[in-house]
Amino acid sequence: MQNLVEQPVGIIGGTGLTALEGLQITGERNMASAWGTPSSVLTSGLLGQQRVLFLARHGNPHRIPPHQINYRANIQALFDAGVRTLVGVNAVGGIHPDMGPAHIAIPDQLIDYTWGRKGTFFEGELDKVTHIDFTWPYSEPARAILIEQAQRLGLIFSSHGVYGATQGPRLETAAEIRCMERDGCDLAGMTGMPEAALAAELGMQYVSLCLVVNYAAGKSDTAITMADIQRALDDGMIAVKTLLQASVAGFGTLQARA
């Protein structure tokens, strides 16, 4: 097993997390990959004694919409930099009634409603067709670490949930959310796929840490406003960062998927 400091943990920050406070920054790296340029530089640093590599999913400043993110370049760059455990932080809408603004959720399943995105490394001139087992899209060992630390910190959170990945950048209609609810979705987000599948293709331990920033369309009596979303981000992101800081040392002990 590698030393904790030497085995980097990757964190991909979404809306509301373009930088990671508390990170003792040791450097920045521009990481080109075979799939193009990632959304941002990789910021390296330490959280406690754990080496961390941070990437801003939408760029910094926040400028790349969900459907135009180069997910393959992001995941490949982190993998090439040595990351084998990866946390995707996602801002989402709450479909389940218990998942309101500023609520934290650690999903265990997902449904992909996106289209047209570059969602696999296995294309082009291949020696053979490759199919990965995606029954459980999120790393159970990594989820267990987040759940244990959230309980220890006394956070109010959901330890399970189904993430529905939508195309964006527009928010969903009320009818679309009703359809997703019938499908079993608890959360609606725009960046959960193909990020999770690409990480799985490379054998990475990938986990999603979701912050609910609004009730999904039709789930409240008021219109969704960016001001309300920003308030939920401001309120909930403090707990998200605290949970990340408490969990990274455990993530550093995980080995890549077989």
N, C-alpha and C positions, 0 to 999 in steps of 0.2 A: 504494500500500500504506500502511495506517495505521501510525502509530508504535506500537511494541510496548507501551508503557505505556498507550496509549489504547484499544487493542483488547483487551477483557477476555477471558480464558479462564475458562470455567465448570468448576467441579468439583462433582459431586454425591457426597457422602460417604454410605456405607451403614453397616451394622453395623461398629462399631469405629472409625468416622471421623466423629464428630459435630462435630469441630473440627479445624482444620488448623494444626498446630504449625509455627512458622517464618514464619507469615503476619503481616506487618506490617499490622495492621488499621487501616483508615482510616475505616471507618464501617459502619453496618448500615441496611438498607432493608427496610421492609415493602412487598412488591410484590403487590398484588391484581391479578388478571387476569380476562379475560372468562370464564375457566373456574373461578373461585373462588380460594381462598387457598392458596398454596404450603405445603409441609410446615414451613418455617421461614423466618426472615428471611434475606435475602441479605447475607452478610458480605463486604464489599469490603476489599481490601488489596493488598499487593505481596509477591510472591515474587521476590527479586532486584529487577530493574527491570520485571517483568511484572505488569500489573494482573490480579487474580484476583477472581472472584465465587464464593463458596462457599455451597452449600445443603446442609443436612442432610436426607437423603431421608426418614428416619423421624422427623424432628423432633429437637429438642434441649431436654429429654432424649428419648431413644429411646423412642417411644410409639406410633407409627403402624405397624400391621402391613402386610406387603407388599400384600395385596389391597385395602387401604383407602387407599393412597397416592393423592393426586390428581396423577397423573403429568402430566396436561394443564396444570394450573396451574403445576407446577414448571418444565416445559419452556418454557411461554409466558412466564413471569416472567423466566427467564434470557434468552430471546430478546429480550424487550422492553427488557431492560437492556443490550443490545448484544452478547451472547455469540453467537459464530458457530462456535467450537470448544468442544466439551463433552466432559469426561471423566467417565464413570460408574464409580465405585469400587464393586466388588461383592464381598461375602463369599460363598463358594460351597463346595459339597461336591465332592470329587474322585472322578470315576468312572474315568478313565484311571489305570492303576497308577503312572504317573510323576508324577501330580499329587496328592501327599499334603499333609498339614497344613503350613502356612506357605509353600507353593509359590506362586509368582506365575505367572499365565497371562494372555496377551493374545489373546483369542479372535478368530477371523476369521469365524465363522459362528454361527448360532443356530437353535434350533427352539423354537417357542412352544407350550407346553402350558397356558397360562393360559386362563381363561374369565371372562366377565362384567365385565371391566375396560373402562373408557372408553379405547379404544385408537386413536382417530383425531380429528383436527380437522375432518375432512370429513364432517359429518353435520348434519342439520337441514334448513333451507330453503336448498338450494344452487342455484346457477345451472347447475352441471354436476357430473357424477360425476368424481372425480379418483382415479387410480391411480398410486402412486409405484413406481418401480423399486427393489425391495428385494433384488435379487440378492446384493449385497454389503452386509450391514447395518452394517458398521463402516467408518469412514474409513481407507482404506489409507495416505494421507499421515500421519495421526495415529498409526496403528499403527507405521509405519516409524520415527517419532520415538521412541516408547516402546521399540521393539526396539533401536534404535541406542544409546540411553542405558542400557538395561539391560545391553547387552554392554559398554559403556564402563565401567560401574560394577562389572562382574564378578559380576552377580547370577545365580543359578540360576533359570531361568524357561523357560516354554514360549511360543514365538512364534506358535503356532497352537492352535486348539481350537474345539470346538463347544459353545456354551453352551445348555443346556436350561433354559428358563424354566418353573418350576412354580408352582402357584397359592399354596401356603402357606396359613396360617402354619405348619402342621404340616410336619415333615420327611417325606420320601418313604418308601414301603415298599421292601423289598428287591426285590420283584417289579417295582415301578415303575422302579427303577434298572436292573434287568436289561433291561426294555423300552427304556428310554432308551439304554442301551448298544448294543442291537441297532439302534436308530435312528441311531447314530453320535455320541451325545453324549459329551463328555469331562468336562463340568462340569455341576453342578446348582445353579441359583440361583433366587431368587424375584422379583427386581426388574429383570431385564434387559429385560423387555417389560411394557408397551408403550413404555418409555422410548426405546429405540433407534428404533422406528418413528416416534414423534412427532417426534423430533429430525430424522429424515430428511424428514418432511413439511414441515418448516420450512427445509430446505436446510442444516442444520447439519452440521459435521464432528464426528461422534460416535464415541467409542472407549470400550471397556470395559477396565478394569484390574482383574483378578480376583485375590483372595487366597483360596487354599484354606484353609478352617478346620477341615475334618474329611474323613475318607473317607466317601463316600456310603453309604447304607444297604446292608448286606450286603457291603461291600468291605473290612471288617476283622473280626477275631474278637471285638471288644469293642463294647459299646453306645456310642452317641454321647451324650456328656454335655456340658452347658454349660460345665463346668470345663475340659474338653479344648478346646472351641471357643475359650474365652477365652484359654487359653495360646497357641493358634495365632495368634489376633489380636494378642496382645502381642508374639509373636516376629516375625510377618510384617509387621505394619503399619509397623515402622520402615523396612523396605526399600521398602514402597509409598510412604511419604512422601518418602523420599530420591529415588526414581524420579520422582515428581511434580515435586519441586523442580528436578530436572535437566532436565525435559522442557518446562516451561511456556513458556520463551522460544521454543522451536521451535513450539509450538502457536500462539503469538501471531502467527506469520507466515502462518498458513494463511488462505485465503479461503473464504467460504461455498461450498457445493456449487452447481454450476450448476443 
